[in-house]
């Protein structure tokens, strides 16, 4: 039985890409096709030109869906990028430094922050001042930095303990070349795995915060806000709750499947490369003339 051609995507990759594509396209390009808002109708009704019905204040649900994805996706992607922007240098410096005090200064405050539950930290800060979308992205990034930095440090420390890194140090290579050129490149695979899981967690955290009214207006066009505000009419007009909830779930599931498929492909390629190298080595030994 012939195997699947290498150029064809795996089933998990195709499914993950399909699941991510739908909510992502709606989030990024939906506002371009939303059109002008029409007159408000009766709350929680179906028909009347509203093919997904109306929400709790009589607005068209489909138009709210088209506008509601961009805040969730943009805040989640921004928070994830900001978290790694801080976690990468902190983790690499902690793993490669030979000064114990520097590692303690960098990592111990993060351990204290890690002990506080993420949602509790966001609620505590939100009780002092009301963050907007940018403030919510900064808060979510802040609570994700400690865990991301520890993962970067653990992966980098494993690579830094190898003889190749010590050889680079003895050759007089710069810290930047060792950290970025060798260690950073060697930890891309575990970081990609963590990025997929972390993006899913960030999406959940952003949606939960928006559901609780943090960082968004009470009547904002946001998928999580739509779930919260329209749940009172779930049994009267379910589409106002089901559609945005399904889009959030689809986006998180698709991200997990997509990153998992990409990592599996990378592992398969690495395994095949090792097999080919071992085969070439055995063939060369067989061809060596006997003395």
Secondary structure as the mmCIF struct_conf table of DSSP 4:
data_model
#
loop_
_struct_conf.conf_type_id
_struct_conf.id
_struct_conf.beg_label_comp_id
_struct_conf.beg_label_asym_id
_struct_conf.beg_label_seq_id
_struct_conf.end_label_comp_id
_struct_conf.end_label_asym_id
_struct_conf.end_label_seq_id
HELX_LH_PP_P HELX_LH_PP_P1 UNK A 2 UNK A 5
TURN_TY1_P TURN_TY1_P1 UNK A 6 UNK A 7
BEND BEND1 UNK A 8 UNK A 8
HELX_LH_PP_P HELX_LH_PP_P2 UNK A 9 UNK A 10
HELX_RH_AL_P HELX_RH_AL_P1 UNK A 11 UNK A 29
HELX_RH_3T_P HELX_RH_3T_P1 UNK A 30 UNK A 33
BEND BEND2 UNK A 36 UNK A 36
TURN_TY1_P TURN_TY1_P2 UNK A 43 UNK A 44
STRN STRN1 UNK A 47 UNK A 47
TURN_TY1_P TURN_TY1_P3 UNK A 48 UNK A 49
STRN STRN2 UNK A 50 UNK A 50
TURN_TY1_P TURN_TY1_P4 UNK A 51 UNK A 52
STRN STRN3 UNK A 54 UNK A 54
TURN_TY1_P TURN_TY1_P5 UNK A 56 UNK A 57
BEND BEND3 UNK A 58 UNK A 58
STRN STRN4 UNK A 60 UNK A 60
HELX_RH_AL_P HELX_RH_AL_P2 UNK A 61 UNK A 96
HELX_RH_AL_P HELX_RH_AL_P3 UNK A 100 UNK A 114
TURN_TY1_P TURN_TY1_P6 UNK A 115 UNK A 115
BEND BEND4 UNK A 116 UNK A 116
HELX_RH_AL_P HELX_RH_AL_P4 UNK A 118 UNK A 128
BEND BEND5 UNK A 129 UNK A 129
HELX_RH_AL_P HELX_RH_AL_P5 UNK A 133 UNK A 160
TURN_TY1_P TURN_TY1_P7 UNK A 161 UNK A 161
BEND BEND6 UNK A 162 UNK A 162
HELX_RH_AL_P HELX_RH_AL_P6 UNK A 163 UNK A 170
TURN_TY1_P TURN_TY1_P8 UNK A 171 UNK A 172
HELX_RH_AL_P HELX_RH_AL_P7 UNK A 175 UNK A 176
HELX_RH_PI_P HELX_RH_PI_P1 UNK A 177 UNK A 184
HELX_RH_AL_P HELX_RH_AL_P8 UNK A 185 UNK A 186
TURN_TY1_P TURN_TY1_P9 UNK A 187 UNK A 187
HELX_RH_AL_P HELX_RH_AL_P9 UNK A 188 UNK A 211
TURN_TY1_P TURN_TY1_P10 UNK A 212 UNK A 213
BEND BEND7 UNK A 214 UNK A 216
TURN_TY1_P TURN_TY1_P11 UNK A 218 UNK A 219
BEND BEND8 UNK A 221 UNK A 221
HELX_RH_AL_P HELX_RH_AL_P10 UNK A 223 UNK A 230
HELX_RH_3T_P HELX_RH_3T_P2 UNK A 231 UNK A 233
TURN_TY1_P TURN_TY1_P12 UNK A 234 UNK A 236
BEND BEND9 UNK A 237 UNK A 237
TURN_TY1_P TURN_TY1_P13 UNK A 238 UNK A 238
HELX_RH_AL_P HELX_RH_AL_P11 UNK A 239 UNK A 287
BEND BEND10 UNK A 288 UNK A 288
HELX_LH_PP_P HELX_LH_PP_P3 UNK A 289 UNK A 290
#
